[in-house]
Amino acid sequence: IKELNKYIDMIQSCKTPEDGANARYLFSLTLAGLSDNTFITLLYNSIKPAAISTWKAYIEKYGRNAMCDYPLKLMQLILNKDTNGAVAISTIGNISSK
């Protein structure tokens, strides 16, 4: 959890969109590693340039605080041991600022 929070802090305090995008990538990669999901970890490694480019553009358009919405919500659900909620917001189509 501390490792994931470190990446959220890095996103919130990033000096450039590139730094924020790299921190967001590391958040996702670390989360995948903690889940012991080898496939998703390999997938993240294979799409790293595209993911960072996409998240960089997202930060440029919406700002670094918007980039933290999902990680912060997910962390709160994890800390509250709300497995169903964490799975629900992680399902494609449900990732949004609700």
C-alpha positions as CSV (number, residue, x, y, z in Angstrom):
1,I,0.0,0.0,0.0
2,K,2.8,2.4,0.8
3,E,4.4,1.8,-2.6
4,L,1.1,2.6,-4.3
5,N,0.6,5.7,-2.3
6,K,4.1,6.8,-3.2
7,Y,3.1,6.8,-6.9
8,I,-0.1,8.7,-6.2
9,D,2.0,11.3,-4.4
10,M,4.4,11.4,-7.4
11,I,1.5,12.1,-9.7
12,Q,0.1,14.8,-7.5
13,S,3.4,16.6,-7.3
14,C,4.7,16.0,-10.8
15,K,6.6,18.8,-12.4
16,T,5.8,17.6,-16.0
17,P,3.1,15.5,-17.6
18,E,5.8,13.0,-18.5
19,D,6.7,12.6,-14.8
20,G,3.0,12.1,-13.9
21,A,2.5,9.6,-16.7
22,N,5.5,7.6,-15.6
23,A,4.2,7.6,-12.0
24,R,0.8,6.4,-13.2
25,Y,2.4,3.7,-15.2
26,L,4.4,2.5,-12.2
27,F,1.2,2.6,-10.1
28,S,-0.5,0.2,-12.5
29,L,2.6,-2.0,-12.9
30,T,3.0,-2.3,-9.1
31,L,-0.7,-3.0,-8.6
32,A,-0.5,-5.8,-11.2
33,G,2.6,-7.2,-9.5
34,L,1.0,-7.2,-6.1
35,S,-1.9,-9.2,-7.6
36,D,0.5,-11.9,-8.7
37,N,-1.0,-11.6,-12.2
38,T,2.0,-12.4,-14.4
39,F,0.1,-11.9,-17.7
40,I,-1.0,-8.3,-16.9
41,T,2.5,-7.4,-15.7
42,L,3.9,-8.6,-19.0
43,L,1.2,-6.8,-20.8
44,Y,1.9,-3.5,-19.0
45,N,5.6,-3.9,-19.9
46,S,4.8,-4.5,-23.5
47,I,2.6,-1.4,-23.8
48,K,4.7,1.0,-21.7
49,P,5.4,3.6,-24.4
50,A,1.8,3.7,-25.5
51,A,0.5,3.8,-21.9
52,I,2.9,6.7,-20.9
53,S,2.0,8.6,-24.1
54,T,-1.7,8.2,-23.4
55,W,-1.5,9.2,-19.7
56,K,0.8,12.1,-20.6
57,A,-1.9,13.4,-23.0
58,Y,-4.6,12.8,-20.4
59,I,-2.6,15.0,-17.8
60,E,-2.1,17.7,-20.4
61,K,-5.8,17.8,-21.1
62,Y,-7.4,17.2,-17.7
63,G,-4.5,17.9,-15.2
64,R,-2.7,15.8,-12.7
65,N,-5.4,15.8,-10.1
66,A,-7.8,14.1,-12.6
67,M,-5.1,11.5,-13.2
68,C,-5.3,10.6,-9.5
69,D,-9.1,10.1,-9.3
70,Y,-9.0,6.4,-10.1
71,P,-5.9,5.5,-8.1
72,L,-7.3,7.4,-5.1
73,K,-10.7,5.7,-5.3
74,L,-9.1,2.3,-5.7
75,M,-6.8,2.8,-2.7
76,Q,-9.7,3.9,-0.5
77,L,-11.6,0.8,-1.5
78,I,-8.6,-1.4,-0.8
79,L,-8.0,0.2,2.6
80,N,-11.7,-0.3,3.4
81,K,-11.4,-4.0,2.3
82,D,-14.2,-3.4,-0.2
83,T,-13.2,-6.1,-2.7
84,N,-16.5,-5.9,-4.6
85,G,-16.1,-2.1,-5.0
86,A,-12.5,-2.4,-6.1
87,V,-13.4,-5.0,-8.7
88,A,-16.4,-2.9,-9.9
89,I,-14.4,0.2,-10.6
90,S,-11.7,-1.8,-12.2
91,T,-14.0,-3.4,-14.7
92,I,-13.8,-1.9,-18.2
93,G,-16.7,0.6,-18.7
94,N,-16.9,1.4,-15.0
95,I,-13.7,3.5,-14.7
96,S,-15.0,7.0,-14.4
97,S,-15.3,9.8,-12.0
98,K,-18.6,8.9,-10.4
